[in-house]
Amino acid sequence: MTSFTCKSVLNVALKTASYRVRKQWLMILIIPLSSLLVACSPQQNVAVKQSTISSMSSASAEGYSEVTQGKTLQFPQDHLAHDDFKIEWWYLTANLTTAAGEDVGVQWTQFRIGMTPPTSPQATTTTTTTNNWATNQLYMAHSAITTNTEHLIAEKWSRAHPKLAGVEPQPFEVHLQNWQWLSQSSSLFPATLNVASDKFSYQLQLNSQQPLQLQGDQGYSRKSADNSVASYYYSQPFIDVTGQITRHGVTEKVSGKAWLDREWSSQFLTKAQQGWDWFSLRLEDNSTLMVFRLRGQNNQDHFYSARRMFADGSGRNINSKDNPGDIEMQPTQWQQTALGKHPVAWRISIKSEAIDITTQALNPNSDMLVSTSYWEGPITIDGSHQGQGYMELTGYH
């Protein structure tokens, strides 16, 4: 991203976020945008990142739409952006193998961030103005290629605009400048995913014939035992991938499996929650497992949730509110990274599913040193089941 683009993002932030916007939300946005300007400088110190996905996710939801239990998700409409909610993402991770047999992880994420509540005066002005450049929506995209020896990352920001960044219905498209998910119809698949940066690029063909998986209660995913925070959340964990990646000027064919997560809310965490440990696991029996831990102040305050999923669209939900003690997650190895000390190996057990596994990061140094920082990378699975997957860690220092 050029310095001109970075300044443009900051300018639109300042224009659309007036003094009447909550001080807290201004801080959430100004910190990552300020970091972004630093990131455009050759003198960037990548070890210093002030904003995290966790801090963005715990900010007040006042003025935005709320997640309510009992809502029926509608497709293809809910593949699109929900501008009345504060934050959402389109999130793909893939465990791939090169023609030479090397294991490679690929990540692509596009975030949408509401800068002002839809009911605020400045948001109302933005939606009614004839100026196509006025917006209260920002888009941020992250991409990565990870092996056991390197972790290549890239980031883009843009205001929402049809020519710059957004989501289109027909055909379905998610794009930020030249990074693009493009389907052949209003459905998610078949699709191509194209990402190009200075350090790497990839062009992937994505296909899935399986039904979507609605996480939690028909897509209502609680994020705390008291139900005070929740999200709308669905997944497609059964995606076939072919294509190519380019690193250091060398292009290689790749193939493997991918996982798409779609999630939106106005508040993912309570003020007391520190962050999350999230796993997408593909097991050798052709089932998949989504499991996460939301960390509270103490061990007894942690909230756990999981869904075991099958290719026919069926699945079983487990959480620590309805099934206390069923899910156990324990770090077994820690790694000091530029962002902090992170648990890079785990033991995870779910008694009701007869799952007792260990996970290991393919590359323990998989920090996403971007303007909203976190740890993300591929993992291997051993124990009662074998397989591969991805892990995301937020809120560690």
Backbone hydrogen bonds in HBPLUS format (Angstrom, degrees):
<---DONOR---> <-ACCEPTOR-->    atom                        ^
c    i                          cat <-CA-CA->   ^        H-A-AA   ^      H-
h    n   atom  resd res      DA  || num        DHA   H-A  angle D-A-AA Bond
n    s   type  num  typ     dist DA aas  dist angle  dist       angle   num
A0006-CYS N   A0002-THR O   3.14 MM   4  6.51 158.8  2.19 148.5 154.4     1
A0007-LYS N   A0003-SER O   2.98 MM   4  6.22 159.1  2.02 150.1 154.7     2
A0008-SER N   A0004-PHE O   2.98 MM   4  6.23 148.8  2.08 144.6 153.7     3
A0009-VAL N   A0005-THR O   2.98 MM   4  6.32 153.6  2.05 151.6 157.8     4
A0010-LEU N   A0006-CYS O   3.10 MM   4  6.44 162.5  2.13 150.6 154.7     5
A0011-ASN N   A0007-LYS O   2.87 MM   4  6.05 157.6  1.92 148.4 155.0     6
A0012-VAL N   A0008-SER O   3.00 MM   4  6.26 162.8  2.03 152.5 155.5     7
A0013-ALA N   A0009-VAL O   2.99 MM   4  6.21 148.7  2.10 144.1 153.5     8
A0014-LEU N   A0010-LEU O   2.94 MM   4  6.23 158.9  1.98 153.0 157.5     9
A0015-LYS N   A0011-ASN O   2.93 MM   4  6.15 151.7  2.01 147.8 156.2    10
A0016-THR N   A0012-VAL O   2.98 MM   4  5.98 156.2  2.04 144.7 149.9    11
A0017-ALA N   A0013-ALA O   2.98 MM   4  5.86 134.7  2.19 143.4 153.7    12
A0021-VAL N   A0018-SER O   3.05 MM   3  5.71 166.7  2.07 118.8 123.1    13
A0026-LEU N   A0022-ARG O   3.10 MM   4  6.36 156.3  2.16 151.6 158.7    14
A0027-MET N   A0023-LYS O   3.02 MM   4  6.30 154.8  2.09 149.6 155.8    15
A0028-ILE N   A0024-GLN O   3.04 MM   4  6.39 151.5  2.13 144.8 152.7    16
A0029-LEU N   A0025-TRP O   3.06 MM   4  6.31 149.7  2.15 145.4 152.4    17
A0030-ILE N   A0026-LEU O   2.71 MM   4  5.81 167.4  1.73 158.8 163.1    18
A0031-ILE N   A0027-MET O   3.12 MM   4  5.89 165.4  2.14 142.7 146.3    19
A0033-LEU N   A0029-LEU O   3.09 MM   4  6.19 159.8  2.14 150.2 156.6    20
A0034-SER N   A0030-ILE O   2.74 MM   4  5.80 154.1  1.81 150.3 157.1    21
A0035-SER N   A0031-ILE O   2.95 MM   4  6.17 156.7  2.00 149.2 156.2    22
A0036-LEU N   A0032-PRO O   2.85 MM   4  6.05 140.3  2.01 138.1 149.5    23
A0037-LEU N   A0033-LEU O   3.13 MM   4  6.48 149.9  2.22 144.5 150.2    24
A0038-VAL N   A0034-SER O   3.15 MM   4  6.51 155.9  2.22 146.0 152.4    25
A0039-ALA N   A0035-SER O   2.77 MM   4  6.06 147.2  1.88 144.3 154.7    26
A0040-CYS N   A0036-LEU O   3.16 MM   4  6.47 127.3  2.45 139.9 152.1    27
A0040-CYS N   A0037-LEU O   3.20 MM   3  5.28 142.1  2.35  97.0 107.5    28
A0041-SER N   A0038-VAL O   2.93 MM   3  5.31 159.4  1.97 112.8 119.7    29
A0044-GLN N   A0041-SER O   3.15 MM   3  5.49 147.7  2.26 120.8 119.6    30
A0048-VAL N   A0045-ASN O   3.11 MM   3  5.88 168.4  2.12 124.0 127.6    31
A0373-SER N   A0051-SER O   3.00 MM 322  6.42 150.8  2.09 151.1 141.8    32
A0056-MET N   A0052-THR O   3.16 MM   4  6.52 157.9  2.21 150.7 156.6    33
A0057-SER N   A0053-ILE O   2.93 MM   4  6.07 147.3  2.04 145.7 155.1    34
A0058-SER N   A0054-SER O   3.12 MM   4  6.28 126.2  2.42 145.3 157.1    35
A0268-PHE N   A0057-SER O   2.92 MM 211  5.07 133.2  2.14 135.8 147.8    36
A0269-LEU N   A0057-SER O   3.21 MM 212  5.76 162.9  2.24 127.5 124.9    37
A0064-TYR N   A0061-ALA O   3.06 MM   3  5.67 166.1  2.08 140.7 143.7    38
A0065-SER N   A0084-ASP O   2.89 MM  19  5.60 177.0  1.89 150.3 151.4    39
A0078-ASP N   A0074-GLN O   2.69 MM   4  5.63 157.0  1.74 158.7 166.0    40
A0079-HIS N   A0076-PRO O   3.00 MM   3  5.47 162.9  2.03 117.2 122.3    41
A0080-LEU N   A0077-GLN O   3.05 MM   3  5.76 161.1  2.09 118.2 124.0    42
A0085-PHE N   A0082-HIS O   3.04 MM   3  5.84 169.0  2.05 125.9 129.3    43
A0114-GLY N   A0086-LYS O   2.68 MM  28  4.65 169.9  1.69 147.4 148.8    44
A0087-ILE N   A0265-SER O   3.08 MM 178  5.86 173.3  2.08 170.4 170.3    45
A0265-SER N   A0087-ILE O   3.05 MM 178  5.86 163.4  2.08 172.8 178.1    46
A0088-GLU N   A0112-ARG O   3.14 MM  24  5.40 146.5  2.25 146.8 152.0    47
A0112-ARG N   A0088-GLU O   2.93 MM  24  5.40 158.1  1.97 148.1 151.3    48
A0089-TRP N   A0263-GLU O   2.92 MM 174  5.68 152.4  2.00 159.7 168.0    49
A0263-GLU N   A0089-TRP O   3.32 MM 174  5.68 161.4  2.35 149.3 153.9    50
A0090-TRP N   A0110-GLN O   2.98 MM  20  5.31 151.8  2.06 145.8 154.9    51
A0110-GLN N   A0090-TRP O   2.94 MM  20  5.31 158.0  1.99 149.3 156.6    52
A0091-TYR N   A0261-ASP O   2.95 MM 170  5.02 157.6  2.00 157.9 160.9    53
A0261-ASP N   A0091-TYR O   2.76 MM 170  5.02 158.5  1.81 146.6 154.1    54
A0092-LEU N   A0108-TRP O   2.80 MM  16  5.24 177.9  1.80 170.3 169.6    55
A0108-TRP N   A0092-LEU O   2.91 MM  16  5.24 155.5  1.97 154.5 156.6    56
A0093-THR N   A0259-TRP O   3.02 MM 166  5.42 156.5  2.07 150.5 157.6    57
A0259-TRP N   A0093-THR O   2.81 MM 166  5.42 147.1  1.92 159.9 170.7    58
A0094-ALA N   A0106-VAL O   2.84 MM  12  5.09 142.8  1.98 150.0 157.0    59
A0106-VAL N   A0094-ALA O   2.99 MM  12  5.09 155.2  2.06 141.7 148.1    60
A0095-ASN N   A0257-LYS O   2.92 MM 162  5.63 149.1  2.01 165.6 175.3    61
A0257-LYS N   A0095-ASN O   3.22 MM 162  5.63 154.2  2.29 150.6 148.1    62
A0096-LEU N   A0104-VAL O   2.79 MM   8  5.11 167.9  1.81 174.2 169.9    63
A0104-VAL N   A0096-LEU O   2.86 MM   8  5.11 168.6  1.88 144.4 144.1    64
A0097-THR N   A0255-SER O   2.86 MM 158  5.63 149.0  1.96 152.4 160.8    65
A0255-SER N   A0097-THR O   3.16 MM 158  5.63 144.4  2.29 139.1 149.0    66
A0098-THR N   A0102-GLU O   2.93 MM   4  5.20 156.6  1.99 142.0 149.0    67
A0101-GLY N   A0098-THR O   2.87 MM   3  5.12 162.0  1.91 111.0 116.6    68
A0099-ALA N   A0253-LYS O   3.15 MM 154  5.79 127.5  2.44 153.7 152.5    69
A0105-GLY N   A0146-THR O   2.79 MM  41  4.87 168.3  1.80 149.4 153.4    70
A0146-THR N   A0105-GLY O   2.81 MM  41  4.87 162.4  1.84 143.3 147.7    71
A0107-GLN N   A0144-ALA O   3.00 MM  37  5.03 161.0  2.04 140.3 142.2    72
A0144-ALA N   A0107-GLN O   3.03 MM  37  5.03 147.4  2.14 137.9 136.2    73
A0109-THR N   A0142-HIS O   2.87 MM  33  5.17 156.5  1.93 156.0 157.1    74
A0142-HIS N   A0109-THR O   2.83 MM  33  5.17 152.7  1.90 145.2 154.4    75
A0111-PHE N   A0140-MET O   2.62 MM  29  5.04 174.3  1.63 169.4 170.0    76
A0140-MET N   A0111-PHE O   2.99 MM  29  5.04 156.8  2.05 135.1 141.3    77
A0113-ILE N   A0138-LEU O   2.80 MM  25  5.15 164.7  1.82 155.5 158.4    78
A0138-LEU N   A0113-ILE O   2.96 MM  25  5.15 167.1  1.98 149.8 154.1    79
A0115-MET N   A0136-ASN O   2.85 MM  21  5.32 167.7  1.87 160.2 161.7    80
A0120-SER N   A0117-PRO O   3.07 MM   3  5.43 166.8  2.09 115.8 119.9    81
A0124-THR N   A0120-SER O   3.01 MM   4  6.26 159.5  2.05 156.3 162.1    82
A0125-THR N   A0121-PRO O   2.96 MM   4  6.19 155.5  2.02 146.7 153.4    83
A0126-THR N   A0122-GLN O   2.99 MM   4  6.14 150.6  2.08 138.0 145.9    84
A0127-THR N   A0123-ALA O   3.01 MM   4  6.29 155.2  2.07 150.7 155.9    85
A0128-THR N   A0124-THR O   3.17 MM   4  6.31 135.1  2.38 141.0 151.8    86
A0129-THR N   A0125-THR O   3.01 MM   4  5.92 127.2  2.30 145.1 156.2    87
A0134-ALA N   A0131-ASN O   3.20 MM   3  5.64 157.5  2.25 112.3 118.6    88
A0160-ALA N   A0137-GLN O   3.03 MM  23  5.52 147.6  2.14 151.8 144.1    89
A0139-TYR N   A0158-SER O   2.79 MM  19  5.34 168.7  1.80 173.0 175.6    90
A0158-SER N   A0139-TYR O   2.92 MM  19  5.34 146.0  2.03 155.0 155.0    91
A0141-ALA N   A0156-LYS O   2.85 MM  15  5.19 161.7  1.88 150.6 153.8    92
A0156-LYS N   A0141-ALA O   2.96 MM  15  5.19 150.4  2.05 145.8 150.9    93
A0143-SER N   A0154-ALA O   3.06 MM  11  5.34 154.5  2.12 146.2 145.5    94
A0154-ALA N   A0143-SER O   2.99 MM  11  5.34 142.3  2.14 150.8 149.0    95
A0145-ILE N   A0152-LEU O   2.95 MM   7  5.21 148.7  2.04 140.5 149.7    96
A0152-LEU N   A0145-ILE O   2.88 MM   7  5.21 159.3  1.92 165.1 159.9    97
A0147-THR N   A0150-GLU O   2.87 MM   3  5.38 169.5  1.89 164.6 166.3    98
A0161-HIS N   A0165-ALA O   2.99 MM   4  5.39 164.3  2.01 145.1 149.9    99
A0164-LEU N   A0161-HIS O   2.83 MM   3  5.10 149.7  1.92 113.9 124.0   100
A0165-ALA N   A0161-HIS O   2.84 MM   4  5.39 141.9  1.98 142.9 155.5   101
A0177-GLN N   A0164-LEU O   2.62 MM  13  5.05 166.1  1.64 168.3 170.2   102
A0166-GLY N   A0175-HIS O   3.01 MM   9  5.71 153.7  2.08 153.4 156.6   103
A0175-HIS N   A0166-GLY O   3.04 MM   9  5.71 167.6  2.06 163.2 166.6   104
A0168-GLU N   A0173-GLU O   2.80 MM   5  4.97 156.1  1.86 141.9 150.2   105
A0173-GLU N   A0168-GLU O   2.95 MM   5  4.97 149.4  2.04 139.5 139.8   106
A0172-PHE N   A0185-SER O   2.77 MM  13  6.01 171.1  1.77 137.3 136.9   107
A0183-SER N   A0172-PHE O   2.86 MM  11  5.24 176.7  1.86 168.3 167.5   108
A0174-VAL N   A0181-TRP O   2.97 MM   7  5.09 154.1  2.03 139.9 148.0   109
A0181-TRP N   A0174-VAL O   2.81 MM   7  5.09 166.3  1.83 156.6 161.4   110
A0176-LEU N   A0179-TRP O   2.94 MM   3  5.30 155.0  2.00 150.0 156.7   111
A0179-TRP N   A0176-LEU O   3.08 MM   3  5.30 168.6  2.09 129.2 130.7   112
A0180-GLN N   A0194-ASN O   2.89 MM  14  5.30 159.7  1.93 150.4 157.2   113
A0194-ASN N   A0180-GLN O   2.88 MM  14  5.30 163.6  1.91 150.6 155.4   114
A0182-LEU N   A0192-THR O   2.91 MM  10  5.38 164.1  1.94 157.8 163.0   115
A0192-THR N   A0182-LEU O   2.90 MM  10  5.38 154.0  1.97 140.3 146.6   116
A0184-GLN N   A0190-PRO O   3.17 MM   6  6.10 138.9  2.34 163.3 160.3   117
A0191-ALA N   A0206-LEU O   2.96 MM  15  5.15 155.9  2.02 149.0 152.1   118
A0206-LEU N   A0191-ALA O   2.80 MM  15  5.15 177.6  1.80 156.3 156.9   119
A0193-LEU N   A0204-LEU O   2.86 MM  11  5.10 154.1  1.93 144.7 151.3   120
A0204-LEU N   A0193-LEU O   2.90 MM  11  5.10 165.0  1.92 146.7 151.4   121
A0195-VAL N   A0202-TYR O   2.99 MM   7  5.43 162.1  2.02 160.2 164.4   122
A0202-TYR N   A0195-VAL O   2.87 MM   7  5.43 155.2  1.94 150.6 155.4   123
A0197-SER N   A0200-PHE O   2.79 MM   3  5.38 153.6  1.86 164.2 172.8   124
A0201-SER N   A0246-THR O   3.08 MM  45  5.17 145.6  2.21 138.9 144.2   125
A0246-THR N   A0201-SER O   2.83 MM  45  5.17 159.7  1.87 153.3 150.9   126
A0203-GLN N   A0244-GLN O   2.97 MM  41  5.52 161.3  2.01 158.3 163.7   127
A0244-GLN N   A0203-GLN O   2.98 MM  41  5.52 156.7  2.03 146.4 153.6   128
A0205-GLN N   A0242-THR O   2.72 MM  37  5.33 171.8  1.72 163.6 164.7   129
A0242-THR N   A0205-GLN O   3.20 MM  37  5.33 151.8  2.28 141.7 149.6   130
A0207-ASN N   A0240-ASP O   3.08 MM  33  5.31 149.2  2.18 147.8 154.2   131
A0240-ASP N   A0207-ASN O   2.82 MM  33  5.31 163.7  1.85 168.7 166.3   132
A0213-GLN N   A0235-SER O   2.83 MM  22  5.10 178.5  1.83 161.5 161.2   133
A0235-SER N   A0213-GLN O   2.78 MM  22  5.10 160.8  1.82 150.9 157.6   134
A0215-GLN N   A0233-TYR O   3.05 MM  18  5.57 145.6  2.17 137.3 146.4   135
A0219-GLY N   A0215-GLN O   2.86 MM   4  4.74 131.5  2.09 133.9 146.1   136
A0217-ASP N   A0220-TYR O   2.91 MM   3  4.90 152.5  1.99 146.7 138.3   137
A0220-TYR N   A0217-ASP O   3.09 MM   3  4.90 162.6  2.12 103.9 109.1   138
A0233-TYR N   A0219-GLY O   2.87 MM  14  5.03 153.1  1.94 135.3 144.2   139
A0221-SER N   A0231-SER O   2.82 MM  10  5.21 169.5  1.83 163.0 163.9   140
A0231-SER N   A0221-SER O   2.91 MM  10  5.21 147.8  2.01 134.8 145.2   141
A0223-LYS N   A0229-VAL O   2.90 MM   6  5.41 162.2  1.93 145.9 140.1   142
A0227-ASN N   A0224-SER O   3.12 MM   3  5.24 162.2  2.15 107.4 112.3   143
A0232-TYR N   A0264-TRP O   3.03 MM  32  5.51 170.7  2.04 163.3 164.2   144
A0264-TRP N   A0232-TYR O   3.04 MM  32  5.51 150.7  2.13 147.7 155.9   145
A0234-TYR N   A0262-ARG O   2.97 MM  28  5.42 159.4  2.01 152.7 159.5   146
A0262-ARG N   A0234-TYR O   2.88 MM  28  5.42 161.5  1.92 175.3 173.4   147
A0236-GLN N   A0260-LEU O   2.84 MM  24  5.08 153.4  1.91 146.4 151.8   148
A0260-LEU N   A0236-GLN O   2.96 MM  24  5.08 166.2  1.98 132.1 136.1   149
A0239-ILE N   A0258-ALA O   3.33 MM  19  4.92 141.5  2.49 149.8 144.5   150
A0258-ALA N   A0239-ILE O   2.93 MM  19  4.92 152.5  2.00 133.3 139.4   151
A0241-VAL N   A0256-GLY O   2.99 MM  15  5.19 153.6  2.06 149.2 143.3   152
A0256-GLY N   A0241-VAL O   3.05 MM  15  5.19 149.0  2.15 140.2 138.5   153
A0243-GLY N   A0254-VAL O   3.10 MM  11  5.44 125.9  2.40 160.0 150.8   154
A0254-VAL N   A0243-GLY O   2.89 MM  11  5.44 160.4  1.93 133.4 134.9   155
A0245-ILE N   A0252-GLU O   2.93 MM   7  5.53 152.9  2.00 155.8 163.3   156
A0252-GLU N   A0245-ILE O   2.84 MM   7  5.53 159.1  1.88 161.5 168.5   157
A0247-ARG N   A0250-VAL O   2.96 MM   3  5.35 153.6  2.03 149.8 148.1   158
A0250-VAL N   A0247-ARG O   2.85 MM   3  5.35 167.8  1.86 122.8 126.7   159
A0273-GLN N   A0270-THR O   3.22 MM   3  5.35 143.8  2.36 101.1 110.8   160
A0274-GLN N   A0295-ARG O   2.69 MM  21  5.40 156.1  1.74 153.1 161.3   161
A0295-ARG N   A0275-GLY O   2.96 MM  20  5.65 154.6  2.03 152.0 159.7   162
A0394-THR N   A0276-TRP O   3.01 MM 118  5.42 155.4  2.07 156.8 161.4   163
A0277-ASP N   A0293-ARG O   2.90 MM  16  5.17 150.9  1.98 147.0 156.4   164
A0293-ARG N   A0277-ASP O   2.87 MM  16  5.17 148.4  1.97 140.6 151.1   165
A0278-TRP N   A0392-GLU O   2.90 MM 114  5.12 171.2  1.91 156.8 159.8   166
A0392-GLU N   A0278-TRP O   2.88 MM 114  5.12 156.9  1.93 146.1 151.7   167
A0279-PHE N   A0291-VAL O   2.84 MM  12  5.34 151.3  1.93 159.3 168.8   168
A0291-VAL N   A0279-PHE O   3.11 MM  12  5.34 160.9  2.15 145.1 149.9   169
A0280-SER N   A0390-TYR O   3.00 MM 110  5.29 161.3  2.04 147.7 151.9   170
A0390-TYR N   A0280-SER O   2.92 MM 110  5.29 149.2  2.02 144.1 154.1   171
A0281-LEU N   A0289-LEU O   2.81 MM   8  4.95 163.7  1.84 149.8 154.7   172
A0289-LEU N   A0281-LEU O   2.77 MM   8  4.95 154.7  1.83 144.7 151.1   173
A0282-ARG N   A0388-GLN O   2.82 MM 106  5.50 164.0  1.85 164.5 169.8   174
A0388-GLN N   A0282-ARG O   3.22 MM 106  5.50 141.6  2.37 147.1 153.4   175
A0283-LEU N   A0287-SER O   2.97 MM   4  5.56 157.1  2.02 156.9 163.7   176
A0286-ASN N   A0283-LEU O   3.07 MM   3  5.69 145.9  2.19 123.9 125.6   177
A0284-GLU N   A0386-GLN O   2.85 MM 102  5.63 133.6  2.07 163.2 163.9   178
A0288-THR N   A0309-MET O   2.90 MM  21  5.08 160.1  1.94 143.0 148.4   179
A0309-MET N   A0288-THR O   2.74 MM  21  5.08 171.7  1.74 152.0 154.6   180
A0290-MET N   A0307-ARG O   3.03 MM  17  5.28 164.7  2.05 147.4 150.5   181
A0307-ARG N   A0290-MET O   2.81 MM  17  5.28 144.3  1.93 148.9 156.6   182
A0292-PHE N   A0305-SER O   2.85 MM  13  5.55 157.7  1.90 161.7 167.6   183
A0305-SER N   A0292-PHE O   3.07 MM  13  5.55 155.2  2.13 154.0 157.2   184
A0294-LEU N   A0303-PHE O   2.80 MM   9  5.10 166.3  1.81 154.0 158.4   185
A0303-PHE N   A0294-LEU O   2.94 MM   9  5.10 157.0  1.99 141.5 149.1   186
A0301-ASP N   A0298-ASN O   2.87 MM   3  5.21 151.0  1.95 109.8 119.5   187
A0302-HIS N   A0299-ASN O   3.25 MM   3  5.54 165.7  2.28 108.9 113.3   188
A0320-SER N   A0304-TYR O   2.93 MM  16  5.13 155.3  1.99 139.8 140.5   189
A0306-ALA N   A0318-ILE O   2.72 MM  12  5.13 146.0  1.83 165.4 163.9   190
A0318-ILE N   A0306-ALA O   2.96 MM  12  5.13 161.4  1.99 143.6 142.1   191
A0308-ARG N   A0316-ARG O   2.94 MM   8  5.24 154.2  2.01 152.5 154.5   192
A0316-ARG N   A0308-ARG O   2.87 MM   8  5.24 148.0  1.98 142.3 152.9   193
A0310-PHE N   A0314-SER O   3.05 MM   4  5.53 157.2  2.10 159.7 154.0   194
A0313-GLY N   A0310-PHE O   3.00 MM   3  5.75 159.7  2.05 127.2 129.7   195
A0323-ASN N   A0319-ASN O   2.74 MM   4  5.56 146.9  1.85 153.2 164.7   196
A0326-ASP N   A0323-ASN O   3.15 MM   3  5.68 165.5  2.17 137.2 138.3   197
A0351-LYS N   A0326-ASP O   3.21 MM  25  5.51 150.8  2.30 145.8 146.1   198
A0328-GLU N   A0349-SER O   2.86 MM  21  5.20 160.9  1.90 157.8 160.7   199
A0349-SER N   A0328-GLU O   2.89 MM  21  5.20 162.9  1.92 151.3 156.1   200
A0330-GLN N   A0347-ARG O   2.92 MM  17  5.26 159.8  1.96 152.2 158.7   201
A0347-ARG N   A0330-GLN O   2.88 MM  17  5.26 151.1  1.96 144.1 153.7   202
A0332-THR N   A0345-ALA O   2.78 MM  13  5.34 171.3  1.78 135.7 136.6   203
A0344-VAL N   A0333-GLN O   2.85 MM  11  5.76 133.0  2.08 137.6 151.8   204
A0335-GLN N   A0342-HIS O   2.71 MM   7  5.22 153.1  1.79 149.0 158.3   205
A0342-HIS N   A0335-GLN O   2.83 MM   7  5.22 170.4  1.84 145.3 145.0   206
A0337-THR N   A0340-GLY O   2.75 MM   3  5.20 175.1  1.76 148.3 149.4   207
A0340-GLY N   A0337-THR O   3.18 MM   3  5.20 136.1  2.38  98.4 110.2   208
A0361-ALA N   A0344-VAL O   3.04 MM  17  5.49 137.8  2.22 154.7 166.8   209
A0346-TRP N   A0359-THR O   3.07 MM  13  5.16 148.5  2.17 128.5 137.5   210
A0359-THR N   A0346-TRP O   2.84 MM  13  5.16 152.2  1.92 140.0 146.7   211
A0348-ILE N   A0357-ILE O   2.87 MM   9  5.38 157.9  1.91 147.4 154.9   212
A0357-ILE N   A0348-ILE O   2.86 MM   9  5.38 166.0  1.88 163.4 160.7   213
A0350-ILE N   A0355-ILE O   2.85 MM   5  5.13 152.7  1.93 138.5 145.7   214
A0353-GLU N   A0350-ILE O   3.09 MM   3  5.54 144.9  2.22 110.7 120.7   215
A0355-ILE N   A0350-ILE O   3.19 MM   5  5.13 175.8  2.19 143.2 142.8   216
A0354-ALA N   A0351-LYS O   3.08 MM   3  5.05 163.3  2.10 106.9 112.1   217
A0384-SER N   A0356-ASP O   2.93 MM  28  5.34 173.8  1.93 143.3 145.0   218
A0358-THR N   A0382-ASP O   2.77 MM  24  5.30 158.2  1.81 144.4 149.5   219
A0382-ASP N   A0358-THR O   2.95 MM  24  5.30 156.7  2.00 153.3 158.0   220
A0360-GLN N   A0380-THR O   3.04 MM  20  5.35 148.9  2.14 144.1 151.1   221
A0380-THR N   A0360-GLN O   2.89 MM  20  5.35 155.5  1.95 148.6 154.9   222
A0362-LEU N   A0378-PRO O   2.92 MM  16  5.69 176.7  1.92 144.6 143.9   223
A0376-GLU N   A0366-SER O   3.09 MM  10  5.77 170.4  2.10 156.7 153.8   224
A0368-MET N   A0374-TYR O   2.66 MM   6  5.32 166.2  1.68 164.5 164.4   225
A0370-VAL N   A0368-MET O   2.87 MM   2  5.57 134.4  2.08 105.7  91.5   226
A0375-TRP N   A0393-LEU O   2.97 MM  18  5.03 172.9  1.97 157.8 158.8   227
A0393-LEU N   A0375-TRP O   2.90 MM  18  5.03 161.4  1.94 141.6 146.5   228
A0377-GLY N   A0391-MET O   3.08 MM  14  5.67 156.9  2.14 154.7 161.9   229
A0391-MET N   A0377-GLY O   2.95 MM  14  5.67 157.3  2.00 157.1 163.4   230
A0379-ILE N   A0389-GLY O   2.92 MM  10  5.23 157.8  1.97 126.5 127.7   231
A0389-GLY N   A0379-ILE O   3.05 MM  10  5.23 144.6  2.18 146.3 142.7   232
A0381-ILE N   A0387-GLY O   2.91 MM   6  4.83 149.4  2.01 141.4 133.2   233
A0387-GLY N   A0381-ILE O   3.29 MM   6  4.83 142.9  2.43 123.6 116.8   234
